Amino acid sequence: MSDLLKVFELASTQGLFDAKWYCKQYHLFFENEIDAFADYLRKSRHSWVDPSPSFSSKQYFRTNLGSLLAKNISPLEHYLSRPEPRPVASPSAPAWKSRNQLQAAMPFRSHASYAITAHIYYPDYIDKLFNCLSGFQGSIDLFLTVSAEDHIEDIQTNAGRIANVQNVVVRVVPNRGRNFGPLLVEFGQILLNYDFFCHVHSKKSLFSGSAQEMWGNFLYEYLLQDKQILNRALALMEESDRYGIYFPTAFSRSLPKWATHVLSNKHSMQQLRQDFSLPEQNPSFLPYPVGGMFWARSDALRPLLERRWTYEDFPAEPLANDGTMLHGIERILVEMAAHRGYDHFVYHPQTGSFTSDSGHLTEEYIDARGDFGYIAIHSPHRIISFDLYDTLLYRPNSYSDQAKEQVPHRLGLDLSVDAFVALRNNTEYELRKRHNFQGDVSILDVYMELKKILGFSEDPETAADIEFQADLETYLPKSEVLELLHQAHNHGRSIYIVTDTYYTITQIRRAVQKLGIPDDCRLFVSSHEQARKDNGTIWKQIKKLLIEIDVDPLHEFIHIGDNVVSDAQLPGDHGLGTYHILNPFEKWAIISRQPIREHELRDPSIRTKYGPLIAQIGRSPFL
């Protein structure tokens, strides 16, 4: 008996695989139950699909992360390999379900012209690509770019065995522009001759220090390999000219939950919007094909394709982890399609549905209380670090500049509130500029400069403390996060608090005492350390410290905070463990669908109306 049959019989007899449920849940058809089980085993290695109502692949993966990554097997297969008595498995219970599931009225008929473009940097992806192309319903033309001529013969041999491949164009390209450079330079205008095209590349990502292909397997699965899903997607695109771009949801198995955030790409996206005359937008989380692979109606991306690109238009290697033009292109594809009158839709593997509902962007934030309990009590973390503002505390009207508004009256200044706040903030900025934006600025530095300008009688320390005291009086605790901190401390974890602020370390100690945080917590205050979270310097410092005290930065340390760049992305880039909670303004935008930025609260009428609402919604770290 084959290993597949043994695992199938064991799963079936224990009620952990239900073929009828699996097919209905994911809208699939198979000739027999064994084929359905093989489909589950393959997909569950790289995506959240469940074998029955009795087993959650996602929950099992989360609680057995290390061993599953090492073996790269299905969660159910791993579970069944454990000796009895096994722990009770969690039932299938997707946290999110789309509000508008899409389904074409008619099956896919292949009435359009199709092209497949692929940039193959890693040659082992050649076989993967052609295996996925086998069985495509209709004819396709291939436009491939490779990193070396050695790959051409292998491509031609593989193309000869796929009957539906008509024309093959292969070009050797320089290592510049990653996947988008070769796509646009070599084939952009050619693709306008086709109704639809799919763009893929040889995707590998670094996870836990070694190359992993799960992300690439996930994208190939739902863009090309599973013909039932592919045909349903193409039927939707052919049936209605409403849809311009399709891709699967973000790869949540090993990507961080904030992968669909703008992150450090605001500037590059703004520049691209100007280049292509797209309207200005200001989202935090946005739908885009994470990983740069997708199906598109050529007309939906016409401005991008018809432009005459050169390789010099793209940044040279080595590239930054984020914030480049290439990361910006990836994030404006849906915006460009929308500007041309086309909607996007995605495939959500966990529910087996197509949808244009963007709720999936933040589904990983839904009711994460179990994560907090695990971090505090069961995790291997010896040190748990917290951001302070909007993580451990919040302000009742969500406006950080309100304390500054109290200063001119208390100092007896003949200056309007608005004029003082503008002067105070500009003084801080000029001090940072004077120091070439290195290190950080203290509130004492700011008020020493203000005393020179305004000539008030109080000494700078007293004036600075007026601002801090006015702010301190507003601080309220975020109880769920503080409870996590106290649980962790009671279980012997060391506590760090890391904050970017102009307040002094003495002032921050007063804030920590007001919140009831244990006195033995260690403070990292940017104005004192002369290093900041938002430029990575303090993370470099903390990592060095962790290594010196023999703490594994990735597995035995975790930082919790609300700023997706400075509290999650940047410490992650430095090899530190992180856990992101939503910023109050981001949570407000998700729930209310009415984005408001903190600078808008300068208007008293907007602050009065929305400030307390944002504060109350943002008080809890959970969706």
DADAGI-V526189 format. One record per residue. RES is the residue in three letters. SS is DSSP state (hx for helix, st for strand, lp for the rest). PSI is psi in radians with two decimals (* if undefined). OMEGA is omega in degrees with one decimal (NA if undefined). Layout:
res	ss	psi	omega
RES	SS	PSI	OMEGA
RES	SS	PSI	OMEGA
//
This chain:
res	ss	psi	omega
MET	lp	2.35	-178.3
SER	lp	2.79	177.6
ASP	hx	-0.66	179.7
LEU	hx	-0.80	-178.7
LEU	hx	-0.66	179.5
LYS	hx	-0.81	-179.6
VAL	hx	-0.68	179.0
PHE	hx	-0.81	-178.5
GLU	hx	-0.71	179.4
LEU	hx	-0.77	179.9
ALA	hx	-0.71	-177.3
SER	hx	-0.79	-176.8
THR	hx	-0.46	178.7
GLN	lp	0.11	176.7
GLY	lp	0.37	-177.6
LEU	lp	-0.20	170.7
PHE	lp	2.20	-179.9
ASP	lp	1.79	-173.4
ALA	hx	-0.73	-179.1
LYS	hx	-0.77	178.0
TRP	hx	-0.76	-177.8
TYR	hx	-0.80	-179.1
CYS	hx	-0.71	179.5
LYS	hx	-0.74	-177.4
GLN	hx	-0.69	-174.3
TYR	hx	0.18	175.0
HIS	lp	0.87	-177.1
LEU	lp	2.78	176.7
PHE	lp	2.38	176.9
PHE	lp	2.69	-179.5
GLU	lp	-0.53	-178.2
ASN	lp	2.98	-175.8
GLU	hx	-0.54	179.6
ILE	hx	-0.75	178.8
ASP	hx	-0.67	177.9
ALA	hx	-0.70	-179.9
PHE	hx	-0.71	177.7
ALA	hx	-0.65	177.1
ASP	hx	-0.77	177.5
TYR	hx	-0.81	-177.6
LEU	hx	-0.75	-178.8
ARG	hx	-0.87	-175.2
LYS	hx	-0.62	-175.3
SER	lp	-0.14	173.8
ARG	lp	-0.31	-176.9
HIS	lp	0.08	179.1
SER	lp	2.87	-176.5
TRP	lp	1.56	169.7
VAL	lp	2.54	-176.4
ASP	lp	2.59	-177.6
PRO	lp	-0.28	-176.6
SER	st	3.01	176.0
PRO	lp	-0.23	-172.0
SER	lp	-0.06	-173.0
PHE	st	2.17	176.0
SER	lp	1.91	177.7
SER	hx	-0.68	-177.3
LYS	hx	-0.83	-177.8
GLN	hx	-0.67	179.8
TYR	hx	-0.70	178.4
PHE	hx	-0.77	-177.0
ARG	hx	-0.60	-177.0
THR	hx	-0.03	178.8
ASN	lp	0.68	-171.1
LEU	hx	-0.92	-173.0
GLY	hx	-0.87	-176.0
SER	hx	-0.58	179.2
LEU	hx	-0.72	178.0
LEU	hx	-0.69	-178.3
ALA	hx	-0.64	-176.2
LYS	hx	-0.36	-178.2
ASN	lp	0.94	176.7
ILE	lp	2.99	179.2
SER	lp	2.48	175.6
PRO	hx	-0.71	-179.6
LEU	hx	-0.72	178.5
GLU	hx	-0.70	177.8
HIS	hx	-0.75	-179.8
TYR	hx	-0.77	-177.3
LEU	hx	-0.34	179.3
SER	lp	-0.16	-178.5
ARG	lp	2.56	179.5
PRO	lp	2.62	176.7
GLU	lp	2.65	1.1
PRO	lp	2.28	178.8
ARG	lp	2.70	175.1
PRO	lp	2.65	179.6
VAL	lp	2.25	-178.8
ALA	lp	2.61	175.9
SER	lp	2.47	179.7
PRO	lp	2.79	176.0
SER	lp	2.16	-177.8
ALA	lp	1.36	179.0
PRO	lp	2.37	-177.5
ALA	lp	-0.39	-174.7
TRP	lp	2.52	175.7
LYS	lp	2.35	-175.6
SER	lp	2.63	179.4
ARG	lp	-0.26	178.3
ASN	lp	1.64	177.9
GLN	st	2.35	-174.5
LEU	st	2.47	177.0
GLN	lp	2.26	177.9
ALA	lp	2.58	-179.8
ALA	lp	-0.56	-177.4
MET	lp	2.68	176.9
PRO	lp	2.83	177.9
PHE	lp	2.27	-177.2
ARG	lp	-0.13	179.6
SER	lp	1.05	178.5
HIS	lp	-0.05	-174.0
ALA	lp	3.08	176.0
SER	lp	2.41	-173.0
TYR	st	2.46	172.9
ALA	st	2.58	173.0
ILE	st	2.20	174.9
THR	st	2.45	-180.0
ALA	st	2.34	171.4
HIS	st	2.02	-173.9
ILE	st	1.78	176.8
TYR	lp	-0.66	178.3
TYR	lp	2.06	-172.8
PRO	lp	-0.39	-179.9
ASP	lp	-0.19	177.3
TYR	hx	-0.14	179.3
ILE	hx	-0.89	178.2
ASP	hx	-0.72	180.0
LYS	hx	-0.80	-178.6
LEU	hx	-0.87	-175.0
PHE	hx	-0.54	173.8
ASN	hx	-0.64	178.3
CYS	hx	-0.52	-177.2
LEU	hx	-0.40	179.5
SER	lp	2.27	178.4
GLY	lp	0.05	176.4
PHE	lp	2.35	-175.9
GLN	lp	1.76	-176.6
GLY	lp	3.04	-177.3
SER	lp	2.63	179.9
ILE	st	2.59	171.1
ASP	st	2.47	-177.7
LEU	st	2.38	175.5
PHE	st	1.83	-171.5
LEU	st	2.49	171.5
THR	st	2.46	-176.3
VAL	st	2.86	-177.2
SER	lp	-0.22	-178.6
ALA	lp	2.60	179.9
GLU	lp	-0.41	-179.6
ASP	hx	-0.40	-176.1
HIS	hx	-0.30	-170.4
ILE	hx	-0.79	-178.2
GLU	hx	-0.72	178.6
ASP	hx	-0.70	178.4
ILE	hx	-0.79	-178.8
GLN	hx	-0.67	177.6
THR	hx	-0.79	179.5
ASN	hx	-0.70	-179.1
ALA	hx	-0.57	-179.0
GLY	hx	-0.35	-178.7
ARG	lp	-0.04	-179.2
ILE	lp	1.89	-171.7
ALA	lp	-0.57	-173.9
ASN	lp	-0.05	175.6
VAL	st	2.08	-176.6
GLN	st	-1.14	-176.9
ASN	st	2.47	-179.2
VAL	st	2.16	175.6
VAL	st	2.19	-179.2
VAL	st	2.31	179.0
ARG	st	2.37	174.8
VAL	st	2.25	-172.6
VAL	lp	2.76	176.0
PRO	lp	2.81	179.2
ASN	lp	1.27	-179.8
ARG	lp	2.34	-179.8
GLY	lp	0.15	179.9
ARG	hx	-2.21	-179.1
ASN	hx	-0.52	-176.6
PHE	hx	-0.60	179.3
GLY	hx	-1.01	177.6
PRO	hx	-0.69	178.8
LEU	hx	-0.88	-172.0
LEU	hx	-0.67	-179.6
VAL	hx	-0.82	-172.5
GLU	hx	-0.66	-166.9
PHE	hx	0.02	-174.1
GLY	lp	-0.96	-176.2
GLN	lp	-0.53	178.0
ILE	hx	-0.65	-176.3
LEU	hx	-0.33	177.8
LEU	hx	-0.21	176.6
ASN	hx	-0.09	-178.3
TYR	lp	2.66	176.7
ASP	lp	-0.79	-176.5
PHE	st	2.65	172.0
PHE	st	2.69	174.8
CYS	st	2.36	177.4
HIS	st	2.18	176.8
VAL	st	2.99	174.9
HIS	st	3.09	-176.4
SER	lp	1.52	-172.3
LYS	lp	2.16	168.4
LYS	lp	2.56	179.2
SER	st	2.74	178.1
LEU	st	2.17	178.5
PHE	st	2.18	-178.6
SER	lp	0.58	171.5
GLY	lp	0.01	179.8
SER	st	2.69	-177.5
ALA	st	2.25	178.4
GLN	st	2.52	-176.8
GLU	lp	0.14	-176.1
MET	hx	-0.71	-178.4
TRP	hx	-0.82	178.0
GLY	hx	-0.74	178.7
ASN	hx	-0.71	178.7
PHE	hx	-0.86	-177.0
LEU	hx	-0.75	178.2
TYR	hx	-0.64	-179.8
GLU	hx	-0.89	-169.9
TYR	hx	-0.04	173.0
LEU	hx	-0.56	-172.9
LEU	hx	-0.69	-166.9
GLN	hx	-0.89	-178.5
ASP	lp	1.81	-174.4
LYS	hx	-0.48	177.2
GLN	hx	-0.79	178.9
ILE	hx	-0.76	179.7
LEU	hx	-0.80	-178.6
ASN	hx	-0.62	176.8
ARG	hx	-0.68	179.2
ALA	hx	-0.80	-178.4
LEU	hx	-0.53	175.6
ALA	hx	-0.70	177.3
LEU	hx	-0.74	-176.5
MET	hx	-0.64	178.9
GLU	hx	-0.66	-173.3
GLU	hx	-0.59	-176.1
SER	lp	2.34	176.6
ASP	lp	0.22	178.2
ARG	lp	-0.57	-170.4
TYR	st	2.33	-176.3
GLY	st	-0.35	-177.8
ILE	st	2.45	-178.7
TYR	st	2.49	174.7
PHE	st	2.78	174.6
PRO	st	2.80	177.6
THR	lp	2.93	-176.9
ALA	lp	2.59	-176.4
PHE	lp	1.59	-170.9
SER	lp	-0.08	-176.2
ARG	lp	-0.68	177.4
SER	lp	-0.10	171.6
LEU	lp	2.57	175.3
PRO	lp	2.74	-175.2
LYS	lp	-0.23	179.0
TRP	lp	0.31	-176.1
ALA	lp	-0.47	-178.7
THR	lp	0.25	177.3
HIS	st	2.71	175.6
VAL	lp	-0.60	179.6
LEU	lp	-2.23	-176.0
SER	lp	0.40	-170.5
ASN	lp	0.19	-177.6
LYS	hx	-0.78	-177.3
HIS	hx	-0.81	-179.0
SER	hx	-0.63	178.4
MET	hx	-0.70	178.1
GLN	hx	-0.71	179.5
GLN	hx	-0.73	178.9
LEU	hx	-0.66	176.4
ARG	hx	-0.70	176.9
GLN	hx	-0.75	-178.4
ASP	hx	-0.63	-175.1
PHE	lp	0.25	176.8
SER	lp	0.76	176.5
LEU	lp	2.58	-179.9
PRO	lp	2.58	178.7
GLU	lp	2.39	176.7
GLN	lp	2.82	-176.3
ASN	lp	0.92	-179.8
PRO	lp	2.86	170.8
SER	lp	-1.02	173.6
PHE	st	2.42	-177.3
LEU	lp	2.59	177.7
PRO	lp	2.23	174.0
TYR	lp	2.76	-179.0
PRO	lp	1.60	-178.4
VAL	lp	2.12	-174.3
GLY	lp	-0.16	173.7
GLY	lp	0.47	176.8
MET	lp	2.43	-171.7
PHE	st	2.88	164.2
TRP	st	2.46	179.1
ALA	st	2.58	164.8
ARG	st	2.19	-173.1
SER	hx	-0.67	-178.0
ASP	hx	-0.46	-179.3
ALA	hx	-0.51	-179.7
LEU	hx	0.41	-175.3
ARG	hx	-0.82	-178.7
PRO	hx	-0.62	179.6
LEU	hx	-0.70	-175.1
LEU	hx	-0.62	-173.9
GLU	hx	-0.23	176.3
ARG	lp	2.49	179.2
ARG	lp	1.81	-177.2
TRP	lp	2.67	169.2
THR	lp	2.82	179.8
TYR	hx	-0.45	178.4
GLU	hx	-0.25	176.4
ASP	hx	-0.28	-173.4
PHE	lp	2.60	-179.2
PRO	lp	2.55	179.5
ALA	lp	2.74	174.8
GLU	lp	2.71	-4.1
PRO	lp	2.54	-178.3
LEU	lp	2.65	171.8
ALA	lp	2.75	179.9
ASN	lp	-0.39	-176.3
ASP	lp	2.88	172.8
GLY	lp	0.08	-179.8
THR	lp	2.97	176.7
MET	hx	-0.65	-178.3
LEU	hx	-0.69	175.8
HIS	hx	-0.56	177.6
GLY	hx	-0.76	179.0
ILE	hx	-0.81	179.7
GLU	hx	-0.66	-173.6
ARG	hx	-0.21	179.3
ILE	hx	0.03	-177.1
LEU	hx	-0.80	-179.9
VAL	hx	-0.68	177.9
GLU	hx	-0.74	-179.9
MET	hx	-0.77	178.5
ALA	hx	-0.75	-179.9
ALA	hx	-0.69	179.6
HIS	hx	-0.46	177.9
ARG	lp	0.13	173.3
GLY	lp	0.27	-178.1
TYR	lp	2.48	172.8
ASP	st	2.87	171.3
HIS	st	2.84	167.9
PHE	st	2.80	-175.6
VAL	st	2.86	169.7
TYR	st	2.25	-178.9
HIS	st	1.72	-172.0
PRO	lp	-0.63	-174.3
GLN	lp	-0.53	178.4
THR	lp	-0.06	178.3
GLY	lp	0.53	-173.8
SER	st	2.61	168.3
PHE	st	2.46	-177.8
THR	st	2.72	170.4
SER	lp	0.14	177.0
ASP	lp	2.19	-176.8
SER	hx	0.19	179.1
GLY	hx	-0.40	-179.9
HIS	hx	-0.33	-176.3
LEU	hx	-0.53	-176.4
THR	hx	0.38	-176.3
GLU	hx	-0.48	-178.4
GLU	hx	-0.20	178.9
TYR	hx	-0.09	-174.8
ILE	lp	2.12	173.4
ASP	lp	1.19	-177.6
ALA	lp	0.45	-178.1
ARG	hx	-0.60	178.8
GLY	hx	-0.59	177.1
ASP	hx	-0.73	-179.0
PHE	hx	-0.77	179.6
GLY	hx	-0.70	179.5
TYR	hx	-0.79	-179.4
ILE	hx	-0.76	-174.6
ALA	hx	-0.66	-167.5
ILE	hx	-0.77	-168.3
HIS	hx	-0.24	-174.8
SER	lp	2.84	178.5
PRO	lp	0.13	-174.2
HIS	lp	2.17	176.5
ARG	lp	-0.48	179.2
ILE	st	2.25	176.6
ILE	st	2.17	-174.3
SER	st	2.54	-178.4
PHE	st	2.41	161.6
ASP	lp	2.81	-177.7
LEU	lp	-1.10	-172.5
TYR	st	2.24	-177.7
ASP	lp	0.16	172.5
THR	lp	-0.98	176.6
LEU	lp	-0.41	178.8
LEU	st	2.82	175.3
TYR	st	2.86	177.7
ARG	st	2.50	-172.1
PRO	lp	-0.32	176.7
ASN	lp	0.22	171.8
SER	lp	0.21	-172.2
TYR	lp	1.99	-174.0
SER	lp	-0.32	-178.1
ASP	lp	-0.01	-174.9
GLN	hx	-0.59	180.0
ALA	hx	-0.61	179.9
LYS	hx	-0.49	-179.3
GLU	hx	-0.33	-179.7
GLN	lp	-0.30	-169.4
VAL	hx	-0.85	-174.4
PRO	hx	-0.67	178.3
HIS	hx	-0.79	-176.2
ARG	hx	-0.44	176.3
LEU	lp	-0.07	-179.4
GLY	lp	0.63	-178.0
LEU	lp	2.45	174.8
ASP	lp	1.21	-173.6
LEU	lp	2.37	-179.8
SER	lp	2.77	179.1
VAL	hx	-0.86	-178.1
ASP	hx	-0.72	-178.6
ALA	hx	-0.70	-179.6
PHE	hx	-0.81	-178.3
VAL	hx	-0.71	178.4
ALA	hx	-0.76	179.7
LEU	hx	-0.76	-179.0
ARG	hx	-0.79	-179.6
ASN	hx	-0.68	178.8
ASN	hx	-0.63	177.1
THR	hx	-0.75	176.4
GLU	hx	-0.77	-179.4
TYR	hx	-0.77	-178.8
GLU	hx	-0.60	176.0
LEU	hx	-0.74	177.3
ARG	hx	-0.74	179.5
LYS	hx	-0.71	179.9
ARG	hx	-0.56	-179.7
HIS	lp	0.31	178.7
ASN	lp	0.55	177.2
PHE	lp	0.51	175.0
GLN	lp	2.62	-179.8
GLY	lp	-2.39	178.9
ASP	lp	3.00	-177.4
VAL	lp	2.42	177.3
SER	lp	2.65	175.6
ILE	hx	-0.49	176.1
LEU	hx	-0.68	176.1
ASP	hx	-0.73	-177.8
VAL	hx	-0.82	-176.1
TYR	hx	-0.38	170.3
MET	hx	-0.71	177.5
GLU	hx	-0.72	-179.4
LEU	hx	-0.63	178.1
LYS	hx	-0.68	177.0
LYS	hx	-0.66	-175.7
ILE	hx	-0.79	-170.9
LEU	hx	-0.37	176.5
GLY	lp	0.53	178.5
PHE	lp	2.80	-171.9
SER	lp	-0.57	-177.2
GLU	lp	2.65	176.3
ASP	lp	2.74	-176.1
PRO	hx	-0.64	-179.5
GLU	hx	-0.75	179.3
THR	hx	-0.77	-179.9
ALA	hx	-0.74	179.6
ALA	hx	-0.64	-178.0
ASP	hx	-0.41	173.2
ILE	hx	-0.81	178.9
GLU	hx	-0.84	-178.0
PHE	hx	-0.78	-177.6
GLN	hx	-0.68	177.4
ALA	hx	-0.63	177.6
ASP	hx	-0.80	-178.2
LEU	hx	-0.64	-178.4
GLU	lp	-0.39	-177.7
THR	lp	-0.26	-170.7
TYR	st	2.29	175.2
LEU	st	2.55	-176.6
PRO	st	2.52	168.8
LYS	lp	1.73	-163.7
SER	hx	-0.68	-177.3
GLU	hx	-0.69	-178.7
VAL	hx	-0.67	176.7
LEU	hx	-0.63	176.8
GLU	hx	-0.72	175.6
LEU	hx	-0.78	-179.5
LEU	hx	-0.82	-177.6
HIS	hx	-0.68	176.4
GLN	hx	-0.79	-179.9
ALA	hx	-0.75	179.7
HIS	hx	-0.71	179.5
ASN	hx	-0.40	177.6
HIS	lp	0.32	171.3
GLY	lp	0.15	177.6
ARG	lp	2.54	171.0
SER	st	2.52	-175.7
ILE	st	2.22	171.4
TYR	st	2.57	169.0
ILE	st	2.14	-174.3
VAL	st	2.09	-175.3
THR	st	2.43	170.1
ASP	lp	1.96	-178.0
THR	lp	2.65	173.7
TYR	lp	-0.20	176.6
TYR	lp	2.66	-179.2
THR	lp	2.87	179.1
ILE	hx	-0.55	176.5
THR	hx	-0.73	177.8
GLN	hx	-0.74	179.3
ILE	hx	-0.59	175.5
ARG	hx	-0.64	177.0
ARG	hx	-0.69	177.7
ALA	hx	-0.74	179.6
VAL	hx	-0.71	178.3
GLN	hx	-0.66	178.7
LYS	hx	-0.60	-179.3
LEU	lp	-0.15	179.8
GLY	lp	0.42	179.5
ILE	lp	2.43	-178.2
PRO	lp	2.50	-176.1
ASP	lp	-0.37	-176.3
ASP	lp	0.12	175.6
CYS	lp	2.63	-178.4
ARG	st	2.26	-178.5
LEU	st	2.35	170.1
PHE	st	1.73	-176.0
VAL	st	2.18	-170.3
SER	hx	-0.68	-179.1
SER	hx	-0.44	179.1
HIS	hx	-0.74	-177.7
GLU	hx	-0.32	-172.7
GLN	lp	0.72	176.7
ALA	lp	2.57	-172.1
ARG	lp	2.70	173.9
LYS	lp	-0.77	-168.4
ASP	lp	-0.12	170.7
ASN	lp	0.10	173.8
GLY	lp	-0.15	-174.4
THR	hx	-0.63	180.0
ILE	hx	-0.49	177.8
TRP	hx	-0.63	175.1
LYS	hx	-0.72	179.8
GLN	hx	-0.78	-178.7
ILE	hx	-0.69	178.8
LYS	hx	-0.74	178.2
LYS	hx	-0.75	178.5
LEU	hx	-0.79	-178.4
LEU	hx	-0.74	179.4
ILE	hx	-0.68	179.9
GLU	hx	-0.59	-179.2
ILE	lp	0.25	174.2
ASP	lp	0.77	174.1
VAL	lp	2.20	178.1
ASP	lp	2.03	-174.0
PRO	lp	-0.52	-175.9
LEU	lp	-0.70	-171.4
HIS	lp	-0.39	-177.3
GLU	lp	0.06	177.5
PHE	st	2.46	174.3
ILE	st	2.38	177.0
HIS	st	2.38	-178.5
ILE	st	2.20	-179.8
GLY	st	2.99	-172.4
ASP	lp	-0.24	179.9
ASN	lp	2.04	-169.6
VAL	hx	-0.49	178.9
VAL	hx	-1.02	-172.3
SER	hx	-0.43	-179.5
ASP	hx	-0.20	-176.2
ALA	hx	-1.09	-174.7
GLN	hx	-0.88	-175.3
LEU	hx	-0.81	174.8
PRO	hx	-0.60	175.6
GLY	hx	-0.70	177.4
ASP	hx	-0.48	178.9
HIS	lp	0.14	176.1
GLY	lp	0.41	179.1
LEU	lp	2.59	175.5
GLY	st	2.46	-178.0
THR	st	2.74	172.2
TYR	st	2.08	-174.6
HIS	st	2.33	168.7
ILE	lp	2.75	-174.8
LEU	lp	2.39	169.6
ASN	lp	2.52	-177.8
PRO	hx	-0.69	-179.4
PHE	hx	-0.61	176.8
GLU	hx	-0.71	178.9
LYS	hx	-0.70	177.2
TRP	hx	-0.77	-179.1
ALA	hx	-0.66	-179.8
ILE	hx	-0.78	-174.5
ILE	hx	-0.76	-174.2
SER	hx	-0.32	-174.0
ARG	lp	0.51	179.5
GLN	lp	1.43	-175.4
PRO	lp	2.37	174.4
ILE	lp	2.28	177.9
ARG	lp	2.68	-175.7
GLU	hx	-0.60	-178.4
HIS	hx	-0.40	177.7
GLU	hx	-0.36	180.0
LEU	hx	-0.07	172.3
ARG	hx	-0.51	175.6
ASP	lp	2.01	-175.6
PRO	hx	-0.61	-178.8
SER	hx	-0.68	178.1
ILE	hx	-0.68	179.7
ARG	hx	-0.77	-178.7
THR	hx	-0.66	-176.4
LYS	hx	-0.77	-170.1
TYR	hx	-0.44	-175.8
GLY	hx	-0.93	179.8
PRO	hx	-0.59	179.1
LEU	hx	-0.78	178.7
ILE	hx	-0.71	179.5
ALA	hx	-0.78	-177.7
GLN	hx	-0.71	177.8
ILE	hx	-0.67	-178.2
GLY	hx	-0.14	-178.6
ARG	hx	-0.66	177.5
SER	lp	2.42	179.9
PRO	lp	-0.01	-173.6
PHE	lp	2.65	169.5
LEU	lp	*	NA
//
